[in-house]
Amino acid sequence: MIHPDTELRFVSEEVGVGVFATKFIPKGTIVWISDDLDIMLDEDYVDSLDEIRREMVIKYTYQENNGDYILHWDHSRYMNHSFQPNCIDTAYEFQLAARDINLGEQLTCEYGILGDDEDFECVPEEGTSRTSVKADDYLNYYQEWDEMAREAFKSFNHVEQPLKYLIKNEFIDKVNAVACGREPLDSILTLFTS
């Protein structure tokens, strides 16, 4: 589920639409979290679809390690990529605001964390020499992403968390311990090794 203070807006012909903040969202806020309304599609089912629907499913989902495709039920599926994202994934099935996100600012995430099987070219961005997402980006950038999440977690207990109630039971104790500084953050790399 995407943060309630967001909406879908047109970005450009090249990009399409994106998710934008309708209010200020402070660093450390859960901006997206996996929830039970998300739709899980079996890999064999997706493979059996006609080409048009299969391409749309692949475009608007991400694939889990077990092969299942996850389709978000809300407009979170329209979050766009940035090599300098303002949202960062965690190992706990949610994303945090990696920095303050201002009213009217687009929420972006790092597609490299998704571990796609194929490389793909991206819209050029100022401030970075990266031009494509690679299938093995998670091996090259996980330490940078972990540091972004660690920094965001420092603000976790100091900001309003309208989506905190959706943290899965299996993660709640660990998330609270990380947020209080009692335990270290689990690396995003664990998503690719489990």
C-alpha positions, -999 to +999 in steps of 0.1 A: +000+000+000+013+034-009+013+063+016-021+079+018-007+114+011+001+106-026-016+107-059-010+097-095+001+125-119+013+127-155+052+130-157+060+131-195+053+113-227+085+093-223+078+083-187+041+083-184+026+087-150+042+087-115+034+089-078+035+124-062+033+136-026+002+156-018+017+166+016+052+168+030+064+133+039+094+133+063+125+111+061+119+078+078+082+075+070+070+042+055+060+053+020+050+019+007+044-015+023+034-049+010-001-058+021-027-086+017-045-067-011-016-071-034-022-097-061+001-127-065+003-142-100+019-176-105+048-176-130+032-204-151-001-184-153+018-152-165+037-173-190+004-186-204-011-152-210-013-137-245+016-114-254-002-081-247-014-090-212+019-107-203+038-076-213+015-054-191+018-078-162+056-077-165+057-039-168+036-033-137+047-061-114+079-073-098+090-109-095+097-126-062+126-151-059+101-180-061+089-167-096+056-153-085+047-119-099+033-093-074+008-067-087+001-039-064-035-031-060-031+007-057-011+034-075+022+022-060+027+002-091+034+035-109+064+045-088+092+054-112+129+046-110+157+070-101+194+063-095+190+089-068+157+077-052+139+095-024+125+061-013+145+031-002+136-005+001+142-025+033+144-062+040+111-060+058+088-056+028+084-018+030+101+013+017+111+043+037+114+079+027+152+081+023+150+119+028+123+145+032+098+144+003+082+178-004+046+185-014+044+180-052+076+159-054+076+126-072+083+095-051+110+074-068+127+041-060+157+022-072+147-005-097+181-022-093+168-035-059+142-055-078+168-078-092+153-080-127+166-108-149+174-084-178+192-051-180+173-021-192+181+015-202+168+044-182+159+080-188+192+100-183+194+118-149+216+147-138+241+139-111+248+103-121+267+085-148+245+054-145+223+049-176+209+014-171+196-009-145+216-042-145+204-076-134+233-077-109+230-041-095+220-055-061+255-070-058+272-037-066+250-012-048+236-031-018+259-014+007+249+021-006+212+011-004+217-004+031+233+029+043+203+049+029+179+026+048+200+028+080+199+066+078+162+067+072+155+043+101+171+069+125+140+090+119+115+061+120+103+066+156+102+104+153+077+107+124+040+099+119+037+063+105+002+059+090+012+025+074+030+010+104+000-011+113+006-031+081+041-043+091+040-081+090+041-099+124+073-117+114+091-083+111+076-061+138+100-070+166+130-066+143+118-033+129+112-019+164+147-031+175+164-015+144+144+017+148+156+019+185+192+011+176+191-021+196+198-044+165+215-039+132+195-035+100+192-066+078+208-060+045+187-057+013+210-084+000+191-109+022+163-107-003+185-123-030+201-149-008+171-164+009 
